[in-house]
């Protein structure tokens, strides 16, 4: 079986070496030394201010919303994983969906501008599949309108824009370190901000509001990452360049193998804006229509290949949001399919997927 993705695991002995230290210290959670080491290592690797390591990417979004005092309406995207919307709703805010760009699949700044009302307090934008949003336009809108700007960078580890980590943009950016991601800590997430005040505030919030053992400052939750999860991150981090190179190679093999179909207009790959360098963690393709998407999907499943319809249906169809039609996002959601990509995937397996797609579209 060829899954849509598969977690990379470092050599067992590397992880066990860090486990030995955990067993010796008996310090397994509550902001232990490996958590601090991972935060410092991530800052150095990504060239950003020191992030906060938290339990997962969803709680990272929730903390970002809380730390910025967001309330009322939040302009956001319907083309993302459900956590982008559920975090907004969980924090008592109302998602207002704006449409997306047809080529990058990220929020369309013009649609964002049109969706803003006096009730709007923030923009939550997703770097879809690790391809950067129009960060310049969104920054200009948020600044002119006095809105908080949060980026859901769940897919965006090691993605850059004009040579700068995409996680360094916005008031706060979040990232997921879930096992399905290019860099993972099994479960985990990161909060990235250039504001020392916000970092200190979120640092307290992730640990019940503790200032020290006996003093609290503000309401908090338990959003800490453990030493065992930090250890996995520290073991995975040195392998990131190799992982990035392999994902790029897989992506380029898909592009070459499906080039004739692209020229014939049978499918389209996601575009990226000038200056953006994605991490190639996903291989999303758009087919001509829903019928052809399903034709290819079923042909792959019949050969024990497991693509995913990321992100279909759109979040505007959730049963806890106000229904709204979005011309571009609805169309993309109906035609999108992510092809398998992971570090251990072989060239022969990529070629098999390509051949199944090509054969299916010849019918």
Protein Blocks (a to p, Z undefined) as FASTA:
>chain_A
ZZfbdcddddfklmmmmmmmmmmnopagghiaklmmmmmmmmmmnopacddddfblklmm
mmmmmmnopghjadddfbdcfklmmmmmmnopacddddddfklopacfklmmmmpcfkbc
bdcdddehhiacdfklmmmmmmmnopacdddfklmgoiaeehiafklgcjbdcddfbfkb
mbdghiacddddfbfklmmmmmmmmnnopablmbcedjaddfbdcfklmmmmmmmmmmmm
mmmmmmmmmmmmmmmmmmmmmmnopaccddddehiacehlaccdddfblklmmmmmmmmm
mnopacdfddcddfklpckbccdddfklmmmmmmgccddddfklcfklmmmmmmmmmmmm
mZZ
